Amino acid sequence: IRCVRDWFLETVGGDSDYPKVIWSAFNDFSTDLFERRLGEGIDEDDVLEDITRMPVREYLACVSLWLDDRDRSERPRGDSNAGPAGP
């Protein structure tokens, strides 16, 4: 993780989390993806194969969805970027 993070920072620039934070987020994502697939009624062994063989585009879509969900859940109430208030 550290090597890729450092390479990315050197070539693209910007900010990035520390490697342990990235690793922890990756583990959270992996667990969530596995549980979502199980929730779709897919057998556990088939979920593992599904994730292993998932096309990169589909995998990245899952990452994007997970990040959006995570960002929404971490956004403080009353944040102007949170959209319309619920009931």
PDB file of N, CA, C and O in Angstrom, chain B, residues numbered from 101:
ATOM      1  N   ILE B 101       0.830  -1.183   0.000  1.00  0.00           N
ATOM      2  CA  ILE B 101       0.000   0.000   0.000  1.00  0.00           C
ATOM      3  C   ILE B 101       0.881   1.257   0.000  1.00  0.00           C
ATOM      4  O   ILE B 101       0.643   2.196  -0.759  1.00  0.00           O
ATOM      5  N   ARG B 102       1.880   1.255   0.846  1.00  0.00           N
ATOM      6  CA  ARG B 102       2.731   2.441   0.952  1.00  0.00           C
ATOM      7  C   ARG B 102       3.408   2.773  -0.382  1.00  0.00           C
ATOM      8  O   ARG B 102       3.472   3.939  -0.771  1.00  0.00           O
ATOM      9  N   CYS B 103       3.907   1.766  -1.072  1.00  0.00           N
ATOM     10  CA  CYS B 103       4.615   2.017  -2.334  1.00  0.00           C
ATOM     11  C   CYS B 103       3.697   2.651  -3.374  1.00  0.00           C
ATOM     12  O   CYS B 103       4.077   3.605  -4.052  1.00  0.00           O
ATOM     13  N   VAL B 104       2.498   2.116  -3.491  1.00  0.00           N
ATOM     14  CA  VAL B 104       1.546   2.645  -4.476  1.00  0.00           C
ATOM     15  C   VAL B 104       1.114   4.053  -4.078  1.00  0.00           C
ATOM     16  O   VAL B 104       1.040   4.946  -4.922  1.00  0.00           O
ATOM     17  N   ARG B 105       0.829   4.249  -2.794  1.00  0.00           N
ATOM     18  CA  ARG B 105       0.444   5.565  -2.293  1.00  0.00           C
ATOM     19  C   ARG B 105       1.542   6.582  -2.581  1.00  0.00           C
ATOM     20  O   ARG B 105       1.271   7.662  -3.107  1.00  0.00           O
ATOM     21  N   ASP B 106       2.777   6.240  -2.238  1.00  0.00           N
ATOM     22  CA  ASP B 106       3.892   7.166  -2.442  1.00  0.00           C
ATOM     23  C   ASP B 106       4.115   7.453  -3.922  1.00  0.00           C
ATOM     24  O   ASP B 106       4.356   8.597  -4.307  1.00  0.00           O
ATOM     25  N   TRP B 107       4.037   6.424  -4.742  1.00  0.00           N
ATOM     26  CA  TRP B 107       4.195   6.611  -6.189  1.00  0.00           C
ATOM     27  C   TRP B 107       3.110   7.543  -6.715  1.00  0.00           C
ATOM     28  O   TRP B 107       3.389   8.444  -7.506  1.00  0.00           O
ATOM     29  N   PHE B 108       1.875   7.326  -6.277  1.00  0.00           N
ATOM     30  CA  PHE B 108       0.762   8.144  -6.724  1.00  0.00           C
ATOM     31  C   PHE B 108       0.966   9.608  -6.321  1.00  0.00           C
ATOM     32  O   PHE B 108       0.730  10.515  -7.118  1.00  0.00           O
ATOM     33  N   LEU B 109       1.402   9.826  -5.095  1.00  0.00           N
ATOM     34  CA  LEU B 109       1.647  11.194  -4.634  1.00  0.00           C
ATOM     35  C   LEU B 109       2.759  11.869  -5.427  1.00  0.00           C
ATOM     36  O   LEU B 109       2.679  13.060  -5.727  1.00  0.00           O
ATOM     37  N   GLU B 110       3.802  11.104  -5.765  1.00  0.00           N
ATOM     38  CA  GLU B 110       4.922  11.670  -6.513  1.00  0.00           C
ATOM     39  C   GLU B 110       4.563  11.970  -7.956  1.00  0.00           C
ATOM     40  O   GLU B 110       5.051  12.948  -8.524  1.00  0.00           O
ATOM     41  N   THR B 111       3.711  11.138  -8.561  1.00  0.00           N
ATOM     42  CA  THR B 111       3.400  11.335  -9.979  1.00  0.00           C
ATOM     43  C   THR B 111       2.182  12.220 -10.209  1.00  0.00           C
ATOM     44  O   THR B 111       2.146  12.971 -11.184  1.00  0.00           O
ATOM     45  N   VAL B 112       1.192  12.148  -9.340  1.00  0.00           N
ATOM     46  CA  VAL B 112      -0.047  12.898  -9.534  1.00  0.00           C
ATOM     47  C   VAL B 112      -0.123  14.101  -8.603  1.00  0.00           C
ATOM     48  O   VAL B 112      -0.665  15.146  -8.965  1.00  0.00           O
ATOM     49  N   GLY B 113       0.419  13.946  -7.412  1.00  0.00           N
ATOM     50  CA  GLY B 113       0.363  15.024  -6.434  1.00  0.00           C
ATOM     51  C   GLY B 113      -0.907  14.944  -5.601  1.00  0.00           C
ATOM     52  O   GLY B 113      -1.642  13.958  -5.655  1.00  0.00           O
ATOM     53  N   GLY B 114      -1.147  15.979  -4.844  1.00  0.00           N
ATOM     54  CA  GLY B 114      -2.331  16.018  -4.000  1.00  0.00           C
ATOM     55  C   GLY B 114      -2.071  15.432  -2.636  1.00  0.00           C
ATOM     56  O   GLY B 114      -0.929  15.214  -2.231  1.00  0.00           O
ATOM     57  N   ASP B 115      -3.163  15.182  -1.937  1.00  0.00           N
ATOM     58  CA  ASP B 115      -3.090  14.629  -0.593  1.00  0.00           C
ATOM     59  C   ASP B 115      -3.549  13.179  -0.603  1.00  0.00           C
ATOM     60  O   ASP B 115      -4.298  12.756  -1.484  1.00  0.00           O
ATOM     61  N   SER B 116      -3.093  12.434   0.379  1.00  0.00           N
ATOM     62  CA  SER B 116      -3.530  11.045   0.519  1.00  0.00           C
ATOM     63  C   SER B 116      -3.440  10.653   1.979  1.00  0.00           C
ATOM     64  O   SER B 116      -2.627  11.180   2.739  1.00  0.00           O
ATOM     65  N   ASP B 117      -4.297   9.713   2.352  1.00  0.00           N
ATOM     66  CA  ASP B 117      -4.267   9.192   3.712  1.00  0.00           C
ATOM     67  C   ASP B 117      -3.010   8.363   3.927  1.00  0.00           C
ATOM     68  O   ASP B 117      -2.324   7.982   2.978  1.00  0.00           O
ATOM     69  N   TYR B 118      -2.724   8.093   5.196  1.00  0.00           N
ATOM     70  CA  TYR B 118      -1.603   7.230   5.539  1.00  0.00           C
ATOM     71  C   TYR B 118      -1.924   5.795   5.115  1.00  0.00           C
ATOM     72  O   TYR B 118      -3.096   5.425   5.040  1.00  0.00           O
ATOM     73  N   PRO B 119      -0.906   4.989   4.840  1.00  0.00           N
ATOM     74  CA  PRO B 119      -1.128   3.614   4.368  1.00  0.00           C
ATOM     75  C   PRO B 119      -2.054   2.787   5.259  1.00  0.00           C
ATOM     76  O   PRO B 119      -2.882   2.036   4.744  1.00  0.00           O
ATOM     77  N   LYS B 120      -1.934   2.909   6.591  1.00  0.00           N
ATOM     78  CA  LYS B 120      -2.803   2.125   7.477  1.00  0.00           C
ATOM     79  C   LYS B 120      -4.257   2.543   7.335  1.00  0.00           C
ATOM     80  O   LYS B 120      -5.154   1.708   7.455  1.00  0.00           O
ATOM     81  N   VAL B 121      -4.501   3.817   7.081  1.00  0.00           N
ATOM     82  CA  VAL B 121      -5.864   4.304   6.876  1.00  0.00           C
ATOM     83  C   VAL B 121      -6.413   3.744   5.562  1.00  0.00           C
ATOM     84  O   VAL B 121      -7.568   3.324   5.499  1.00  0.00           O
ATOM     85  N   ILE B 122      -5.600   3.740   4.532  1.00  0.00           N
ATOM     86  CA  ILE B 122      -6.008   3.190   3.236  1.00  0.00           C
ATOM     87  C   ILE B 122      -6.306   1.704   3.382  1.00  0.00           C
ATOM     88  O   ILE B 122      -7.317   1.222   2.870  1.00  0.00           O
ATOM     89  N   TRP B 123      -5.442   0.980   4.072  1.00  0.00           N
ATOM     90  CA  TRP B 123      -5.624  -0.463   4.256  1.00  0.00           C
ATOM     91  C   TRP B 123      -6.915  -0.749   5.027  1.00  0.00           C
ATOM     92  O   TRP B 123      -7.656  -1.669   4.680  1.00  0.00           O
ATOM     93  N   SER B 124      -7.175   0.027   6.054  1.00  0.00           N
ATOM     94  CA  SER B 124      -8.387  -0.139   6.849  1.00  0.00           C
ATOM     95  C   SER B 124      -9.630   0.122   6.000  1.00  0.00           C
ATOM     96  O   SER B 124     -10.604  -0.627   6.080  1.00  0.00           O
ATOM     97  N   ALA B 125      -9.601   1.171   5.192  1.00  0.00           N
ATOM     98  CA  ALA B 125     -10.737   1.485   4.313  1.00  0.00           C
ATOM     99  C   ALA B 125     -10.939   0.375   3.284  1.00  0.00           C
ATOM    100  O   ALA B 125     -12.074   0.001   2.986  1.00  0.00           O
ATOM    101  N   PHE B 126      -9.845  -0.150   2.743  1.00  0.00           N
ATOM    102  CA  PHE B 126      -9.960  -1.254   1.784  1.00  0.00           C
ATOM    103  C   PHE B 126     -10.623  -2.467   2.439  1.00  0.00           C
ATOM    104  O   PHE B 126     -11.479  -3.114   1.835  1.00  0.00           O
ATOM    105  N   ASN B 127     -10.228  -2.768   3.665  1.00  0.00           N
ATOM    106  CA  ASN B 127     -10.849  -3.891   4.372  1.00  0.00           C
ATOM    107  C   ASN B 127     -12.324  -3.642   4.641  1.00  0.00           C
ATOM    108  O   ASN B 127     -13.139  -4.557   4.522  1.00  0.00           O
ATOM    109  N   ASP B 128     -12.676  -2.411   5.002  1.00  0.00           N
ATOM    110  CA  ASP B 128     -14.087  -2.069   5.195  1.00  0.00           C
ATOM    111  C   ASP B 128     -14.874  -2.239   3.905  1.00  0.00           C
ATOM    112  O   ASP B 128     -15.975  -2.791   3.907  1.00  0.00           O
ATOM    113  N   PHE B 129     -14.301  -1.760   2.801  1.00  0.00           N
ATOM    114  CA  PHE B 129     -14.953  -1.910   1.495  1.00  0.00           C
ATOM    115  C   PHE B 129     -15.129  -3.389   1.143  1.00  0.00           C
ATOM    116  O   PHE B 129     -16.208  -3.805   0.720  1.00  0.00           O
ATOM    117  N   SER B 130     -14.077  -4.171   1.317  1.00  0.00           N
ATOM    118  CA  SER B 130     -14.139  -5.595   0.958  1.00  0.00           C
ATOM    119  C   SER B 130     -15.215  -6.325   1.752  1.00  0.00           C
ATOM    120  O   SER B 130     -15.948  -7.153   1.211  1.00  0.00           O
ATOM    121  N   THR B 131     -15.301  -6.010   3.033  1.00  0.00           N
ATOM    122  CA  THR B 131     -16.329  -6.625   3.876  1.00  0.00           C
ATOM    123  C   THR B 131     -17.721  -6.215   3.416  1.00  0.00           C
ATOM    124  O   THR B 131     -18.625  -7.045   3.324  1.00  0.00           O
ATOM    125  N   ASP B 132     -17.883  -4.927   3.129  1.00  0.00           N
ATOM    126  CA  ASP B 132     -19.187  -4.429   2.681  1.00  0.00           C
ATOM    127  C   ASP B 132     -19.591  -5.060   1.350  1.00  0.00           C
ATOM    128  O   ASP B 132     -20.744  -5.453   1.174  1.00  0.00           O
ATOM    129  N   LEU B 133     -18.655  -5.158   0.421  1.00  0.00           N
ATOM    130  CA  LEU B 133     -18.957  -5.765  -0.879  1.00  0.00           C
ATOM    131  C   LEU B 133     -19.386  -7.214  -0.704  1.00  0.00           C
ATOM    132  O   LEU B 133     -20.359  -7.656  -1.313  1.00  0.00           O
ATOM    133  N   PHE B 134     -18.665  -7.947   0.122  1.00  0.00           N
ATOM    134  CA  PHE B 134     -18.998  -9.346   0.382  1.00  0.00           C
ATOM    135  C   PHE B 134     -20.401  -9.453   0.983  1.00  0.00           C
ATOM    136  O   PHE B 134     -21.203 -10.279   0.549  1.00  0.00           O
ATOM    137  N   GLU B 135     -20.693  -8.619   1.982  1.00  0.00           N
ATOM    138  CA  GLU B 135     -21.994  -8.665   2.636  1.00  0.00           C
ATOM    139  C   GLU B 135     -23.129  -8.238   1.711  1.00  0.00           C
ATOM    140  O   GLU B 135     -24.229  -8.784   1.787  1.00  0.00           O
ATOM    141  N   ARG B 136     -22.867  -7.262   0.835  1.00  0.00           N
ATOM    142  CA  ARG B 136     -23.893  -6.854  -0.140  1.00  0.00           C
ATOM    143  C   ARG B 136     -24.222  -8.001  -1.089  1.00  0.00           C
ATOM    144  O   ARG B 136     -25.388  -8.248  -1.396  1.00  0.00           O
ATOM    145  N   ARG B 137     -23.193  -8.692  -1.547  1.00  0.00           N
ATOM    146  CA  ARG B 137     -23.434  -9.816  -2.452  1.00  0.00           C
ATOM    147  C   ARG B 137     -24.191 -10.928  -1.739  1.00  0.00           C
ATOM    148  O   ARG B 137     -25.094 -11.534  -2.315  1.00  0.00           O
ATOM    149  N   LEU B 138     -23.827 -11.199  -0.488  1.00  0.00           N
ATOM    150  CA  LEU B 138     -24.574 -12.200   0.284  1.00  0.00           C
ATOM    151  C   LEU B 138     -26.030 -11.769   0.427  1.00  0.00           C
ATOM    152  O   LEU B 138     -26.938 -12.595   0.344  1.00  0.00           O
ATOM    153  N   GLY B 139     -26.247 -10.479   0.641  1.00  0.00           N
ATOM    154  CA  GLY B 139     -27.591  -9.931   0.789  1.00  0.00           C
ATOM    155  C   GLY B 139     -28.433 -10.065  -0.469  1.00  0.00           C
ATOM    156  O   GLY B 139     -29.661 -10.004  -0.412  1.00  0.00           O
ATOM    157  N   GLU B 140     -27.771 -10.247  -1.602  1.00  0.00           N
ATOM    158  CA  GLU B 140     -28.484 -10.456  -2.862  1.00  0.00           C
ATOM    159  C   GLU B 140     -28.912 -11.913  -3.014  1.00  0.00           C
ATOM    160  O   GLU B 140     -29.524 -12.295  -4.012  1.00  0.00           O
ATOM    161  N   GLY B 141     -28.574 -12.726  -1.994  1.00  0.00           N
ATOM    162  CA  GLY B 141     -28.971 -14.127  -2.027  1.00  0.00           C
ATOM    163  C   GLY B 141     -27.971 -15.044  -2.715  1.00  0.00           C
ATOM    164  O   GLY B 141     -28.288 -16.190  -3.032  1.00  0.00           O
ATOM    165  N   ILE B 142     -26.767 -14.538  -2.945  1.00  0.00           N
ATOM    166  CA  ILE B 142     -25.735 -15.345  -3.593  1.00  0.00           C
ATOM    167  C   ILE B 142     -25.047 -16.197  -2.534  1.00  0.00           C
ATOM    168  O   ILE B 142     -24.730 -15.710  -1.449  1.00  0.00           O
ATOM    169  N   ASP B 143     -24.818 -17.465  -2.849  1.00  0.00           N
ATOM    170  CA  ASP B 143     -24.124 -18.385  -1.947  1.00  0.00           C
ATOM    171  C   ASP B 143     -22.719 -17.866  -1.644  1.00  0.00           C
ATOM    172  O   ASP B 143     -22.082 -17.252  -2.500  1.00  0.00           O
ATOM    173  N   GLU B 144     -22.237 -18.114  -0.421  1.00  0.00           N
ATOM    174  CA  GLU B 144     -20.944 -17.588   0.023  1.00  0.00           C
ATOM    175  C   GLU B 144     -19.798 -17.968  -0.918  1.00  0.00           C
ATOM    176  O   GLU B 144     -18.971 -17.119  -1.250  1.00  0.00           O
ATOM    177  N   ASP B 145     -19.737 -19.217  -1.348  1.00  0.00           N
ATOM    178  CA  ASP B 145     -18.662 -19.633  -2.266  1.00  0.00           C
ATOM    179  C   ASP B 145     -18.775 -18.907  -3.605  1.00  0.00           C
ATOM    180  O   ASP B 145     -17.766 -18.551  -4.214  1.00  0.00           O
ATOM    181  N   ASP B 146     -20.005 -18.693  -4.053  1.00  0.00           N
ATOM    182  CA  ASP B 146     -20.210 -17.990  -5.320  1.00  0.00           C
ATOM    183  C   ASP B 146     -19.858 -16.504  -5.192  1.00  0.00           C
ATOM    184  O   ASP B 146     -19.397 -15.890  -6.154  1.00  0.00           O
ATOM    185  N   VAL B 147     -20.075 -15.929  -4.006  1.00  0.00           N
ATOM    186  CA  VAL B 147     -19.714 -14.527  -3.785  1.00  0.00           C
ATOM    187  C   VAL B 147     -18.207 -14.358  -3.937  1.00  0.00           C
ATOM    188  O   VAL B 147     -17.746 -13.424  -4.593  1.00  0.00           O
ATOM    189  N   LEU B 148     -17.451 -15.249  -3.338  1.00  0.00           N
ATOM    190  CA  LEU B 148     -15.988 -15.164  -3.442  1.00  0.00           C
ATOM    191  C   LEU B 148     -15.542 -15.232  -4.899  1.00  0.00           C
ATOM    192  O   LEU B 148     -14.684 -14.459  -5.326  1.00  0.00           O
ATOM    193  N   GLU B 149     -16.120 -16.152  -5.656  1.00  0.00           N
ATOM    194  CA  GLU B 149     -15.758 -16.267  -7.076  1.00  0.00           C
ATOM    195  C   GLU B 149     -16.220 -15.044  -7.854  1.00  0.00           C
ATOM    196  O   GLU B 149     -15.501 -14.545  -8.720  1.00  0.00           O
ATOM    197  N   ASP B 150     -17.423 -14.560  -7.543  1.00  0.00           N
ATOM    198  CA  ASP B 150     -17.968 -13.383  -8.217  1.00  0.00           C
ATOM    199  C   ASP B 150     -17.039 -12.184  -8.048  1.00  0.00           C
ATOM    200  O   ASP B 150     -16.748 -11.476  -9.012  1.00  0.00           O
ATOM    201  N   ILE B 151     -16.579 -11.963  -6.830  1.00  0.00           N
ATOM    202  CA  ILE B 151     -15.706 -10.822  -6.568  1.00  0.00           C
ATOM    203  C   ILE B 151     -14.337 -11.023  -7.229  1.00  0.00           C
ATOM    204  O   ILE B 151     -13.769 -10.083  -7.786  1.00  0.00           O
ATOM    205  N   THR B 152     -13.820 -12.233  -7.166  1.00  0.00           N
ATOM    206  CA  THR B 152     -12.516 -12.524  -7.767  1.00  0.00           C
ATOM    207  C   THR B 152     -12.525 -12.326  -9.280  1.00  0.00           C
ATOM    208  O   THR B 152     -11.541 -11.857  -9.853  1.00  0.00           O
ATOM    209  N   ARG B 153     -13.637 -12.685  -9.928  1.00  0.00           N
ATOM    210  CA  ARG B 153     -13.724 -12.609 -11.387  1.00  0.00           C
ATOM    211  C   ARG B 153     -14.402 -11.333 -11.898  1.00  0.00           C
ATOM    212  O   ARG B 153     -14.596 -11.168 -13.102  1.00  0.00           O
ATOM    213  N   MET B 154     -14.756 -10.443 -10.986  1.00  0.00           N
ATOM    214  CA  MET B 154     -15.485  -9.233 -11.351  1.00  0.00           C
ATOM    215  C   MET B 154     -14.663  -8.375 -12.317  1.00  0.00           C
ATOM    216  O   MET B 154     -13.480  -8.134 -12.076  1.00  0.00           O
ATOM    217  N   PRO B 155     -15.284  -7.914 -13.409  1.00  0.00           N
ATOM    218  CA  PRO B 155     -14.566  -7.009 -14.314  1.00  0.00           C
ATOM    219  C   PRO B 155     -14.162  -5.723 -13.578  1.00  0.00           C
ATOM    220  O   PRO B 155     -14.859  -5.271 -12.669  1.00  0.00           O
ATOM    221  N   VAL B 156     -13.052  -5.158 -13.977  1.00  0.00           N
ATOM    222  CA  VAL B 156     -12.520  -3.972 -13.310  1.00  0.00           C
ATOM    223  C   VAL B 156     -13.554  -2.848 -13.296  1.00  0.00           C
ATOM    224  O   VAL B 156     -13.713  -2.175 -12.277  1.00  0.00           O
ATOM    225  N   ARG B 157     -14.248  -2.638 -14.389  1.00  0.00           N
ATOM    226  CA  ARG B 157     -15.240  -1.562 -14.451  1.00  0.00           C
ATOM    227  C   ARG B 157     -16.330  -1.759 -13.390  1.00  0.00           C
ATOM    228  O   ARG B 157     -16.735  -0.800 -12.732  1.00  0.00           O
ATOM    229  N   GLU B 158     -16.803  -2.992 -13.224  1.00  0.00           N
ATOM    230  CA  GLU B 158     -17.825  -3.282 -12.223  1.00  0.00           C
ATOM    231  C   GLU B 158     -17.262  -3.094 -10.805  1.00  0.00           C
ATOM    232  O   GLU B 158     -17.935  -2.552  -9.927  1.00  0.00           O
ATOM    233  N   TYR B 159     -16.039  -3.541 -10.600  1.00  0.00           N
ATOM    234  CA  TYR B 159     -15.386  -3.386  -9.295  1.00  0.00           C
ATOM    235  C   TYR B 159     -15.252  -1.908  -8.937  1.00  0.00           C
ATOM    236  O   TYR B 159     -15.542  -1.509  -7.809  1.00  0.00           O
ATOM    237  N   LEU B 160     -14.814  -1.099  -9.898  1.00  0.00           N
ATOM    238  CA  LEU B 160     -14.668   0.333  -9.648  1.00  0.00           C
ATOM    239  C   LEU B 160     -16.016   0.989  -9.379  1.00  0.00           C
ATOM    240  O   LEU B 160     -16.099   1.922  -8.581  1.00  0.00           O
ATOM    241  N   ALA B 161     -17.071   0.517 -10.032  1.00  0.00           N
ATOM    242  CA  ALA B 161     -18.414   1.031  -9.757  1.00  0.00           C
ATOM    243  C   ALA B 161     -18.814   0.707  -8.320  1.00  0.00           C
ATOM    244  O   ALA B 161     -19.432   1.534  -7.649  1.00  0.00           O
ATOM    245  N   CYS B 162     -18.472  -0.478  -7.847  1.00  0.00           N
ATOM    246  CA  CYS B 162     -18.753  -0.867  -6.460  1.00  0.00           C
ATOM    247  C   CYS B 162     -17.973   0.017  -5.491  1.00  0.00           C
ATOM    248  O   CYS B 162     -18.509   0.436  -4.465  1.00  0.00           O
ATOM    249  N   VAL B 163     -16.712   0.303  -5.810  1.00  0.00           N
ATOM    250  CA  VAL B 163     -15.892   1.187  -4.975  1.00  0.00           C
ATOM    251  C   VAL B 163     -16.524   2.576  -4.923  1.00  0.00           C
ATOM    252  O   VAL B 163     -16.643   3.170  -3.852  1.00  0.00           O
ATOM    253  N   SER B 164     -16.924   3.086  -6.077  1.00  0.00           N
ATOM    254  CA  SER B 164     -17.519   4.413  -6.149  1.00  0.00           C
ATOM    255  C   SER B 164     -18.801   4.489  -5.320  1.00  0.00           C
ATOM    256  O   SER B 164     -19.006   5.456  -4.586  1.00  0.00           O
ATOM    257  N   LEU B 165     -19.653   3.490  -5.429  1.00  0.00           N
ATOM    258  CA  LEU B 165     -20.885   3.432  -4.648  1.00  0.00           C
ATOM    259  C   LEU B 165     -20.573   3.403  -3.155  1.00  0.00           C
ATOM    260  O   LEU B 165     -21.204   4.108  -2.367  1.00  0.00           O
ATOM    261  N   TRP B 166     -19.592   2.580  -2.772  1.00  0.00           N
ATOM    262  CA  TRP B 166     -19.207   2.476  -1.370  1.00  0.00           C
ATOM    263  C   TRP B 166     -18.683   3.816  -0.841  1.00  0.00           C
ATOM    264  O   TRP B 166     -19.035   4.231   0.263  1.00  0.00           O
ATOM    265  N   LEU B 167     -17.847   4.484  -1.627  1.00  0.00           N
ATOM    266  CA  LEU B 167     -17.322   5.783  -1.208  1.00  0.00           C
ATOM    267  C   LEU B 167     -18.438   6.808  -1.059  1.00  0.00           C
ATOM    268  O   LEU B 167     -18.444   7.584  -0.103  1.00  0.00           O
ATOM    269  N   ASP B 168     -19.384   6.819  -1.999  1.00  0.00           N
ATOM    270  CA  ASP B 168     -20.521   7.741  -1.893  1.00  0.00           C
ATOM    271  C   ASP B 168     -21.324   7.469  -0.630  1.00  0.00           C
ATOM    272  O   ASP B 168     -21.678   8.398   0.096  1.00  0.00           O
ATOM    273  N   ASP B 169     -21.612   6.199  -0.366  1.00  0.00           N
ATOM    274  CA  ASP B 169     -22.361   5.829   0.845  1.00  0.00           C
ATOM    275  C   ASP B 169     -21.597   6.233   2.103  1.00  0.00           C
ATOM    276  O   ASP B 169     -22.182   6.760   3.049  1.00  0.00           O
ATOM    277  N   ARG B 170     -20.299   5.985   2.110  1.00  0.00           N
ATOM    278  CA  ARG B 170     -19.468   6.323   3.270  1.00  0.00           C
ATOM    279  C   ARG B 170     -19.445   7.826   3.493  1.00  0.00           C
ATOM    280  O   ARG B 170     -19.571   8.294   4.624  1.00  0.00           O
ATOM    281  N   ASP B 171     -19.284   8.585   2.408  1.00  0.00           N
ATOM    282  CA  ASP B 171     -19.238  10.038   2.527  1.00  0.00           C
ATOM    283  C   ASP B 171     -20.571  10.593   3.032  1.00  0.00           C
ATOM    284  O   ASP B 171     -20.593  11.520   3.842  1.00  0.00           O
ATOM    285  N   ARG B 172     -21.680  10.025   2.554  1.00  0.00           N
ATOM    286  CA  ARG B 172     -22.991  10.467   3.024  1.00  0.00           C
ATOM    287  C   ARG B 172     -23.167  10.178   4.510  1.00  0.00           C
ATOM    288  O   ARG B 172     -23.708  11.002   5.248  1.00  0.00           O
ATOM    289  N   SER B 173     -22.711   9.013   4.946  1.00  0.00           N
ATOM    290  CA  SER B 173     -22.892   8.642   6.351  1.00  0.00           C
ATOM    291  C   SER B 173     -21.965   9.433   7.278  1.00  0.00           C
ATOM    292  O   SER B 173     -22.261   9.575   8.464  1.00  0.00           O
ATOM    293  N   GLU B 174     -20.856   9.945   6.758  1.00  0.00           N
ATOM    294  CA  GLU B 174     -19.917  10.710   7.580  1.00  0.00           C
ATOM    295  C   GLU B 174     -20.211  12.207   7.560  1.00  0.00           C
ATOM    296  O   GLU B 174     -19.659  12.956   8.366  1.00  0.00           O
ATOM    297  N   ARG B 175     -21.071  12.646   6.650  1.00  0.00           N
ATOM    298  CA  ARG B 175     -21.363  14.072   6.526  1.00  0.00           C
ATOM    299  C   ARG B 175     -22.199  14.527   7.724  1.00  0.00           C
ATOM    300  O   ARG B 175     -23.202  13.891   8.048  1.00  0.00           O
ATOM    301  N   PRO B 176     -21.802  15.611   8.383  1.00  0.00           N
ATOM    302  CA  PRO B 176     -22.559  16.079   9.545  1.00  0.00           C
ATOM    303  C   PRO B 176     -23.949  16.556   9.135  1.00  0.00           C
ATOM    304  O   PRO B 176     -24.145  17.072   8.034  1.00  0.00           O
ATOM    305  N   ARG B 177     -24.904  16.377  10.035  1.00  0.00           N
ATOM    306  CA  ARG B 177     -26.262  16.864   9.777  1.00  0.00           C
ATOM    307  C   ARG B 177     -26.210  18.376   9.621  1.00  0.00           C
ATOM    308  O   ARG B 177     -25.461  19.063  10.315  1.00  0.00           O
ATOM    309  N   GLY B 178     -27.017  18.880   8.702  1.00  0.00           N
ATOM    310  CA  GLY B 178     -27.064  20.316   8.482  1.00  0.00           C
ATOM    311  C   GLY B 178     -26.009  20.795   7.497  1.00  0.00           C
ATOM    312  O   GLY B 178     -25.951  21.990   7.207  1.00  0.00           O
ATOM    313  N   ASP B 179     -25.168  19.896   6.969  1.00  0.00           N
ATOM    314  CA  ASP B 179     -24.166  20.265   5.975  1.00  0.00           C
ATOM    315  C   ASP B 179     -24.890  20.725   4.727  1.00  0.00           C
ATOM    316  O   ASP B 179     -25.815  20.058   4.264  1.00  0.00           O
ATOM    317  N   SER B 180     -24.482  21.852   4.180  1.00  0.00           N
ATOM    318  CA  SER B 180     -25.171  22.407   3.004  1.00  0.00           C
ATOM    319  C   SER B 180     -25.020  21.530   1.780  1.00  0.00           C
ATOM    320  O   SER B 180     -25.795  21.667   0.833  1.00  0.00           O
ATOM    321  N   ASN B 181     -24.044  20.631   1.767  1.00  0.00           N
ATOM    322  CA  ASN B 181     -23.873  19.718   0.637  1.00  0.00           C
ATOM    323  C   ASN B 181     -24.665  18.433   0.799  1.00  0.00           C
ATOM    324  O   ASN B 181     -24.606  17.563  -0.070  1.00  0.00           O
ATOM    325  N   ALA B 182     -25.393  18.296   1.872  1.00  0.00           N
ATOM    326  CA  ALA B 182     -26.104  17.054   2.169  1.00  0.00           C
ATOM    327  C   ALA B 182     -27.401  16.923   1.395  1.00  0.00           C
ATOM    328  O   ALA B 182     -28.026  15.863   1.431  1.00  0.00           O
ATOM    329  N   GLY B 183     -27.825  17.968   0.695  1.00  0.00           N
ATOM    330  CA  GLY B 183     -29.071  17.893  -0.057  1.00  0.00           C
ATOM    331  C   GLY B 183     -30.244  18.271   0.830  1.00  0.00           C
ATOM    332  O   GLY B 183     -30.057  18.723   1.960  1.00  0.00           O
ATOM    333  N   PRO B 184     -31.462  18.085   0.314  1.00  0.00           N
ATOM    334  CA  PRO B 184     -32.638  18.482   1.085  1.00  0.00           C
ATOM    335  C   PRO B 184     -32.766  17.677   2.370  1.00  0.00           C
ATOM    336  O   PRO B 184     -32.414  16.499   2.426  1.00  0.00           O
ATOM    337  N   ALA B 185     -33.269  18.331   3.385  1.00  0.00           N
ATOM    338  CA  ALA B 185     -33.462  17.666   4.671  1.00  0.00           C
ATOM    339  C   ALA B 185     -34.616  16.696   4.582  1.00  0.00           C
ATOM    340  O   ALA B 185     -35.597  16.940   3.879  1.00  0.00           O
ATOM    341  N   GLY B 186     -34.495  15.600   5.295  1.00  0.00           N
ATOM    342  CA  GLY B 186     -35.556  14.594   5.323  1.00  0.00           C
ATOM    343  C   GLY B 186     -36.646  15.003   6.283  1.00  0.00           C
ATOM    344  O   GLY B 186     -36.569  16.062   6.906  1.00  0.00           O
ATOM    345  N   PRO B 187     -37.678  14.155   6.407  1.00  0.00           N
ATOM    346  CA  PRO B 187     -38.812  14.486   7.287  1.00  0.00           C
ATOM    347  C   PRO B 187     -38.417  14.561   8.734  1.00  0.00           C
ATOM    348  O   PRO B 187     -39.259  14.829   9.591  1.00  0.00           O
TER     349      PRO B 187
END
